[in-house]
Amino acid sequence: MNSDKIMKWDIYMVDLGSIKDAGVQAKVRPCLVMNSFGLTCTVIPLSSKTSHKHMRSHVELGEECGLLKPSQLLAEQITTVAKIRIGKKVGEIKDIEIRKKVNKAMAYAMGFDMSEVATTI
């Protein structure tokens, strides 16, 4: 487990396990932390395969976030992991506009009514 304080918007290498179901991310890969409570973190996997740029639940990330190559955040694959699966910090999202895109992609992926979300944030 990483001994740093794990914060929202940080990007860490995370062990998502070895079982890869159809379309579900596995292995050790960068993930964006969305929250950290107790012994767990809620994370969103990233992929360097950027073939689905048109999907509303995906957000393009790159060097501006500390990543070595262009990647996509896959908001529809948000998951909870034990903190013991969190490795090295590799970046963070500082840009407010990118954070807004991530929030919008998450809301879409979770099926929130965007007209209601926009008025309650």
Phi and psi restraints in degrees (value plus and minus 20) as a CYANA .aco file:
   2 ASN   PHI     -91.8   -51.8
   2 ASN   PSI     115.7   155.7
   3 SER   PHI    -108.6   -68.6
   3 SER   PSI     -28.8    11.2
   4 ASP   PHI     -87.1   -47.1
   4 ASP   PSI     138.9   178.9
   5 LYS   PHI     -93.2   -53.2
   5 LYS   PSI     100.1   140.1
   6 ILE   PHI    -104.2   -64.2
   6 ILE   PSI     101.6   141.6
   7 MET   PHI    -141.0  -101.0
   7 MET   PSI     132.7   172.7
   8 LYS   PHI     -76.8   -36.8
   8 LYS   PSI     121.9   161.9
   9 TRP   PHI      61.7   101.7
   9 TRP   PSI     -22.4    17.6
  10 ASP   PHI    -100.7   -60.7
  10 ASP   PSI     129.4   169.4
  11 ILE   PHI    -133.5   -93.5
  11 ILE   PSI     102.4   142.4
  12 TYR   PHI    -143.1  -103.1
  12 TYR   PSI     136.1   176.1
  13 MET   PHI     -96.8   -56.8
  13 MET   PSI     109.4   149.4
  14 VAL   PHI    -151.1  -111.1
  14 VAL   PSI     115.7   155.7
  15 ASP   PHI    -104.9   -64.9
  15 ASP   PSI      86.1   126.1
  16 LEU   PHI    -110.5   -70.5
  16 LEU   PSI     -11.4    28.6
  17 GLY   PHI      74.0   114.0
  17 GLY   PSI     155.4   195.4
  18 SER   PHI    -124.9   -84.9
  18 SER   PSI     -29.7    10.3
  19 ILE   PHI    -108.4   -68.4
  19 ILE   PSI      95.5   135.5
  20 LYS   PHI    -126.9   -86.9
  20 LYS   PSI      87.5   127.5
  21 ASP   PHI    -101.8   -61.8
  21 ASP   PSI     147.3   187.3
  22 ALA   PHI     -75.4   -35.4
  22 ALA   PSI      95.5   135.5
  23 GLY   PHI      58.8    98.8
  23 GLY   PSI     -18.7    21.3
  24 VAL   PHI    -123.2   -83.2
  24 VAL   PSI     112.5   152.5
  25 GLN   PHI     -90.1   -50.1
  25 GLN   PSI     123.9   163.9
  26 ALA   PHI    -159.5  -119.5
  26 ALA   PSI    -194.5  -154.5
  27 LYS   PHI      44.0    84.0
  27 LYS   PSI    -195.1  -155.1
  28 VAL   PHI    -102.1   -62.1
  28 VAL   PSI     104.6   144.6
  29 ARG   PHI    -173.6  -133.6
  29 ARG   PSI     142.0   182.0
  30 PRO   PHI     -88.2   -48.2
  30 PRO   PSI     121.7   161.7
  31 CYS   PHI    -160.5  -120.5
  31 CYS   PSI     124.8   164.8
  32 LEU   PHI    -108.7   -68.7
  32 LEU   PSI     108.8   148.8
  33 VAL   PHI    -102.0   -62.0
  33 VAL   PSI     108.4   148.4
  34 MET   PHI    -126.3   -86.3
  34 MET   PSI     -45.8    -5.8
  35 ASN   PHI    -183.1  -143.1
  35 ASN   PSI     142.3   182.3
  36 SER   PHI    -162.1  -122.1
  36 SER   PSI      91.2   131.2
  37 PHE   PHI    -152.0  -112.0
  37 PHE   PSI     109.0   149.0
  38 GLY   PHI      35.3    75.3
  38 GLY   PSI    -142.2  -102.2
  39 LEU   PHI    -116.7   -76.7
  39 LEU   PSI     -13.3    26.7
  40 THR   PHI    -149.1  -109.1
  40 THR   PSI     142.3   182.3
  41 CYS   PHI    -154.0  -114.0
  41 CYS   PSI     124.5   164.5
  42 THR   PHI    -116.7   -76.7
  42 THR   PSI     104.8   144.8
  43 VAL   PHI    -151.2  -111.2
  43 VAL   PSI     138.1   178.1
  44 ILE   PHI    -139.1   -99.1
  44 ILE   PSI      99.8   139.8
  45 PRO   PHI     -85.4   -45.4
  45 PRO   PSI     131.1   171.1
  46 LEU   PHI    -134.2   -94.2
  46 LEU   PSI     134.5   174.5
  47 SER   PHI    -156.8  -116.8
  47 SER   PSI     120.9   160.9
  48 SER   PHI    -102.8   -62.8
  48 SER   PSI     -27.9    12.1
  49 LYS   PHI    -100.8   -60.8
  49 LYS   PSI      96.2   136.2
  50 THR   PHI    -132.0   -92.0
  50 THR   PSI      16.6    56.6
  51 SER   PHI     -99.0   -59.0
  51 SER   PSI     -32.6     7.4
  52 HIS   PHI    -134.6   -94.6
  52 HIS   PSI      28.4    68.4
  53 LYS   PHI     -82.4   -42.4
  53 LYS   PSI     -43.1    -3.1
  54 HIS   PHI    -100.6   -60.6
  54 HIS   PSI     -28.5    11.5
  55 MET   PHI     -94.4   -54.4
  55 MET   PSI     113.5   153.5
  56 ARG   PHI     -88.5   -48.5
  56 ARG   PSI     -36.8     3.2
  57 SER   PHI    -113.3   -73.3
  57 SER   PSI     -14.7    25.3
  58 HIS   PHI    -130.7   -90.7
  58 HIS   PSI     124.8   164.8
  59 VAL   PHI    -151.3  -111.3
  59 VAL   PSI     110.0   150.0
  60 GLU   PHI     -97.7   -57.7
  60 GLU   PSI     112.8   152.8
  61 LEU   PHI    -149.8  -109.8
  61 LEU   PSI     138.6   178.6
  62 GLY   PHI    -177.8  -137.8
  62 GLY   PSI    -165.9  -125.9
  63 GLU   PHI     -77.8   -37.8
  63 GLU   PSI     -50.8   -10.8
  64 GLU   PHI     -81.3   -41.3
  64 GLU   PSI     -36.5     3.5
  65 CYS   PHI    -126.8   -86.8
  65 CYS   PSI     -15.7    24.3
  66 GLY   PHI      72.1   112.1
  66 GLY   PSI     -14.4    25.6
  67 LEU   PHI    -102.2   -62.2
  67 LEU   PSI     129.4   169.4
  68 LEU   PHI     -99.3   -59.3
  68 LEU   PSI     -45.7    -5.7
  69 LYS   PHI    -163.9  -123.9
  69 LYS   PSI     137.5   177.5
  70 PRO   PHI     -75.2   -35.2
  70 PRO   PSI     117.9   157.9
  71 SER   PHI    -161.3  -121.3
  71 SER   PSI     147.9   187.9
  72 GLN   PHI    -141.2  -101.2
  72 GLN   PSI     114.8   154.8
  73 LEU   PHI    -103.3   -63.3
  73 LEU   PSI     112.6   152.6
  74 LEU   PHI    -129.5   -89.5
  74 LEU   PSI      61.0   101.0
  75 ALA   PHI     -79.6   -39.6
  75 ALA   PSI     -47.5    -7.5
  76 GLU   PHI     -91.4   -51.4
  76 GLU   PSI     -27.9    12.1
  77 GLN   PHI    -129.0   -89.0
  77 GLN   PSI       3.5    43.5
  78 ILE   PHI     -73.8   -33.8
  78 ILE   PSI     119.6   159.6
  79 THR   PHI    -172.5  -132.5
  79 THR   PSI     144.5   184.5
  80 THR   PHI    -128.4   -88.4
  80 THR   PSI     114.5   154.5
  81 VAL   PHI    -150.1  -110.1
  81 VAL   PSI     134.0   174.0
  82 ALA   PHI     -90.1   -50.1
  82 ALA   PSI     123.4   163.4
  83 LYS   PHI     -80.5   -40.5
  83 LYS   PSI     -42.3    -2.3
  84 ILE   PHI     -86.6   -46.6
  84 ILE   PSI     -34.5     5.5
  85 ARG   PHI    -109.7   -69.7
  85 ARG   PSI     -23.0    17.0
  86 ILE   PHI    -106.2   -66.2
  86 ILE   PSI     109.3   149.3
  87 GLY   PHI    -127.0   -87.0
  87 GLY   PSI    -152.4  -112.4
  88 LYS   PHI     -96.7   -56.7
  88 LYS   PSI     120.4   160.4
  89 LYS   PHI     -93.7   -53.7
  89 LYS   PSI     111.2   151.2
  90 VAL   PHI    -139.4   -99.4
  90 VAL   PSI     -25.5    14.5
  91 GLY   PHI     152.5   192.5
  91 GLY   PSI    -192.1  -152.1
  92 GLU   PHI    -182.7  -142.7
  92 GLU   PSI     137.9   177.9
  93 ILE   PHI    -119.9   -79.9
  93 ILE   PSI      91.8   131.8
  94 LYS   PHI    -121.0   -81.0
  94 LYS   PSI     -48.3    -8.3
  95 ASP   PHI     -89.8   -49.8
  95 ASP   PSI     102.8   142.8
  96 ILE   PHI     -81.1   -41.1
  96 ILE   PSI     -58.8   -18.8
  97 GLU   PHI     -85.2   -45.2
  97 GLU   PSI     -59.5   -19.5
  98 ILE   PHI     -86.6   -46.6
  98 ILE   PSI     -60.7   -20.7
  99 ARG   PHI     -79.5   -39.5
  99 ARG   PSI     -61.1   -21.1
 100 LYS   PHI     -82.4   -42.4
 100 LYS   PSI     -60.8   -20.8
 101 LYS   PHI     -82.6   -42.6
 101 LYS   PSI     -60.8   -20.8
 102 VAL   PHI     -83.4   -43.4
 102 VAL   PSI     -66.3   -26.3
 103 ASN   PHI     -80.0   -40.0
 103 ASN   PSI     -61.7   -21.7
 104 LYS   PHI     -85.9   -45.9
 104 LYS   PSI     -62.5   -22.5
 105 ALA   PHI     -83.5   -43.5
 105 ALA   PSI     -60.0   -20.0
 106 MET   PHI     -84.4   -44.4
 106 MET   PSI     -64.7   -24.7
 107 ALA   PHI     -80.2   -40.2
 107 ALA   PSI     -62.6   -22.6
 108 TYR   PHI     -83.0   -43.0
 108 TYR   PSI     -67.9   -27.9
 109 ALA   PHI     -82.5   -42.5
 109 ALA   PSI     -52.1   -12.1
 110 MET   PHI    -107.5   -67.5
 110 MET   PSI     -23.7    16.3
 111 GLY   PHI      60.7   100.7
 111 GLY   PSI       1.2    41.2
 112 PHE   PHI     -91.8   -51.8
 112 PHE   PSI     126.2   166.2
 113 ASP   PHI     -95.8   -55.8
 113 ASP   PSI      90.6   130.6
 114 MET   PHI     -82.6   -42.6
 114 MET   PSI     -48.7    -8.7
 115 SER   PHI     -88.2   -48.2
 115 SER   PSI     -53.9   -13.9
 116 GLU   PHI     -97.1   -57.1
 116 GLU   PSI     -58.1   -18.1
 117 VAL   PHI     -83.4   -43.4
 117 VAL   PSI     -64.6   -24.6
 118 ALA   PHI     -81.8   -41.8
 118 ALA   PSI     -51.1   -11.1
 119 THR   PHI    -109.0   -69.0
 119 THR   PSI     -31.3     8.7
 120 THR   PHI    -126.6   -86.6
 120 THR   PSI     -27.3    12.7
